[in-house]
Amino acid sequence: MKVGVIGQGYVGLTISAFAGEFYSVVGLDNNQKVVDQLNKGVSHIEGVESLVLQKWIQAGRFHATKSASELSDVDIIVIALPTPLTEDRQPDLTFIDAACKSIGENVQKPILIINESTSFPGTLRKYIKPAIEKYSKNQVEHMYAISPERVDPGRGDYNQKNTPRLYAGLTPEASEKTRDFYSKFCDEMVEVSSPEVAEAAKLFENTFRQVNIALVNEFAQIANALGISVYETLDAADTKPYGFMKFTPSAGVGGHCIPVDPTYLAAVAEEHGAPATFIRRANEVNLEMSKYVVDRVEADNGGNLQGKSVLVIGLAYKPNVADVRETAAELVIDHLRDRGAVVSWHDEVVGTWHGESSAQLSGADIAVVITKHDVVSERDILASAPYVFDTTGKVAGAKGF
Ligand SMILES: NC(=O)c1ccc[n+]([C@@H]2O[C@H](COP(=O)([O-])OP(=O)(O)OC[C@H]3O[C@@H](n4cnc5c(N)ncnc54)[C@H](O)[C@@H]3O)[C@@H](O)[C@H]2O)c1
């Protein structure tokens, strides 16, 4: 059985690495650098071991390519491509469209096509299937399914194997074949009644997180105004054994999922005349946190940041990964620079970003911790500046929410 995985990023490479144990995998990616690196057995994704890739390469069960024509003899295709927002914050399916074109133009026999990319309900049925048919010369009757990816890169306790996998096909045969494909390397398969339910469930999971993060971010501001500790209050609430789930405040949400996916849900809701007020407001509250953090830092430093050297610690959107997509650190840096601060940043996991390099973890007037990687010690953070504002709640002794 030969599997083509379109997109070799966080999701696609993860699935390739798991599938390589049981199938012959061809990883399609239009980034030549990624392709070359993967063919040398070097992983660029946290959580995917280079050694595993090397094992599959040596066994002749994995290679990467830029050439979509290599899809012509696969039995299953998994689509794992970005689903970002357009400039006016609408769902942007141009990557998915490109995948449909690659499939339509190159696959001439009926196969199973599974979408793992996150998108709004109806994407598989009303967008992917018609697009592939539009690009296909011979009107091939493929099977279609959705199985949204839930991977959390950098996470140790839950992975591809032990995270239950949702799935649904457009036909019972597509569902059955999808279950057969994943059950080799996923412990629990959860079938739902339609692709739309699976697509919506994925969006709702991330919307749930975005709304709860916004709620706790708003509560952090309330607690500060009341002069009580947000962390102690949350710990107190968390002693309730039911009906409460603890979220912690932050400078905002980042990554490709939480700041983006809820907007897909809001867009489709509004298109159908349904309200999406929580979703829209949660997004705003989380975006406004960066300004709130800088306001607090400014207020603690004589109400003026002009000419002060500020070190932003942790550029990645979450600990122990190099992913800077939609990171709140960028908004914090922008606000600091707008107020005249001289900003540098320290993040050895990220290394370089926007032509700048990670600075020394020392010698600043002010340090603001956005993300705390395990490799950075609390002691070094506290020694980096006379004033440290910590948005993570992990640096005892620093100022914070
Ligand atoms: N990253 C996560 O933690 C995560 C978790 C769950 C779901 N998702 C969803 O999975 C999807 C993929 O996200 P990701 O994080 O893996 O993206 P990514 O940016 O890490 O990877 C996408 C890859 O696709 C390649 N690519 C772009 N256009 C291509 C094309 N036309 N043909 C071939 N390759 C192409 C890029 O070069 C890149 O390597 C998105 O819908 C995302 O919302 C992501």
The ligand as an SDF file (V2000), in Angstrom:
LIG
                    3D

 44 48  0  0  0  0  0  0  0  0999 V2000
    0.6140   22.4630   13.5960 N   0  0  0  0  0  0  0  0  0  0  0  0
   -0.2820   21.9170   14.3700 C   0  0  0  0  0  0  0  0  0  0  0  0
   -0.0550   21.7570   15.5510 O   0  0  0  0  0  0  0  0  0  0  0  0
   -1.6150   21.4350   13.8340 C   0  0  0  0  0  0  0  0  0  0  0  0
   -2.4090   20.6260   14.6400 C   0  0  0  0  0  0  0  0  0  0  0  0
   -3.6220   20.1660   14.1670 C   0  0  0  0  0  0  0  0  0  0  0  0
   -4.0510   20.5680   12.9110 C   0  0  0  0  0  0  0  0  0  0  0  0
   -3.2820   21.3960   12.1340 N   0  0  0  0  0  0  0  0  0  0  0  0
   -3.7790   21.7470   10.8020 C   0  0  0  0  0  0  0  0  0  0  0  0
   -3.0760   20.9710    9.8520 O   0  0  0  0  0  0  0  0  0  0  0  0
   -2.8870   21.7060    8.6470 C   0  0  0  0  0  0  0  0  0  0  0  0
   -1.4130   21.7560    8.2970 C   0  0  0  0  0  0  0  0  0  0  0  0
   -0.7290   22.4870    9.2940 O   0  0  0  0  0  0  0  0  0  0  0  0
    0.8270   22.3540    9.5540 P   0  0  0  0  0  0  0  0  0  0  0  0
    1.0710   22.9670   10.8840 O   0  0  0  0  0  0  0  0  0  0  0  0
    1.2790   20.9690    9.3040 O   0  0  0  0  0  0  0  0  0  0  0  0
    1.4100   23.3000    8.3940 O   0  0  0  0  0  0  0  0  0  0  0  0
    2.9560   23.5370    8.0480 P   0  0  0  0  0  0  0  0  0  0  0  0
    3.0630   24.9420    7.5760 O   0  0  0  0  0  0  0  0  0  0  0  0
    3.8290   23.0800    9.1720 O   0  0  0  0  0  0  0  0  0  0  0  0
    3.2340   22.5440    6.8350 O   0  0  0  0  0  0  0  0  0  0  0  0
    2.7060   22.7040    5.5700 C   0  0  0  0  0  0  0  0  0  0  0  0
    3.7100   22.1960    4.5460 C   0  0  0  0  0  0  0  0  0  0  0  0
    3.0530   22.1840    3.2840 O   0  0  0  0  0  0  0  0  0  0  0  0
    3.9740   22.6050    2.2970 C   0  0  0  0  0  0  0  0  0  0  0  0
    3.1860   23.0690    1.1460 N   0  0  0  0  0  0  0  0  0  0  0  0
    2.5370   24.2360    0.9690 C   0  0  0  0  0  0  0  0  0  0  0  0
    1.8590   24.2370   -0.1900 N   0  0  0  0  0  0  0  0  0  0  0  0
    2.0770   23.0260   -0.7670 C   0  0  0  0  0  0  0  0  0  0  0  0
    1.6330   22.4170   -1.9530 C   0  0  0  0  0  0  0  0  0  0  0  0
    0.8120   23.0470   -2.7900 N   0  0  0  0  0  0  0  0  0  0  0  0
    2.0540   21.1570   -2.2250 N   0  0  0  0  0  0  0  0  0  0  0  0
    2.8800   20.5110   -1.3860 C   0  0  0  0  0  0  0  0  0  0  0  0
    3.3300   21.0330   -0.2410 N   0  0  0  0  0  0  0  0  0  0  0  0
    2.9260   22.2830    0.0740 C   0  0  0  0  0  0  0  0  0  0  0  0
    4.8000   23.6490    2.9870 C   0  0  0  0  0  0  0  0  0  0  0  0
    6.0510   23.8230    2.3450 O   0  0  0  0  0  0  0  0  0  0  0  0
    4.9350   23.0670    4.3980 C   0  0  0  0  0  0  0  0  0  0  0  0
    6.0940   22.2720    4.5320 O   0  0  0  0  0  0  0  0  0  0  0  0
   -3.5430   23.0500    8.8740 C   0  0  0  0  0  0  0  0  0  0  0  0
   -4.8580   23.0070    8.4320 O   0  0  0  0  0  0  0  0  0  0  0  0
   -3.5270   23.1800   10.3840 C   0  0  0  0  0  0  0  0  0  0  0  0
   -4.5500   24.0200   10.8700 O   0  0  0  0  0  0  0  0  0  0  0  0
   -2.0650   21.8220   12.5740 C   0  0  0  0  0  0  0  0  0  0  0  0
  1  2  1  0
  2  3  2  0
  2  4  1  0
  4  5  1  0
  4 44  2  0
  5  6  2  0
  6  7  1  0
  7  8  2  0
  8  9  1  0
  8 44  1  0
  9 10  1  0
  9 42  1  0
 10 11  1  0
 11 12  1  0
 11 40  1  0
 12 13  1  0
 13 14  1  0
 14 15  2  0
 14 16  1  0
 14 17  1  0
 17 18  1  0
 18 19  2  0
 18 20  1  0
 18 21  1  0
 21 22  1  0
 22 23  1  0
 23 24  1  0
 23 38  1  0
 24 25  1  0
 25 26  1  0
 25 36  1  0
 26 27  1  0
 26 35  1  0
 27 28  2  0
 28 29  1  0
 29 30  1  0
 29 35  2  0
 30 31  1  0
 30 32  2  0
 32 33  1  0
 33 34  2  0
 34 35  1  0
 36 37  1  0
 36 38  1  0
 38 39  1  0
 40 41  1  0
 40 42  1  0
 42 43  1  0
M  CHG  2   8   1  16  -1
M  END
$$$$
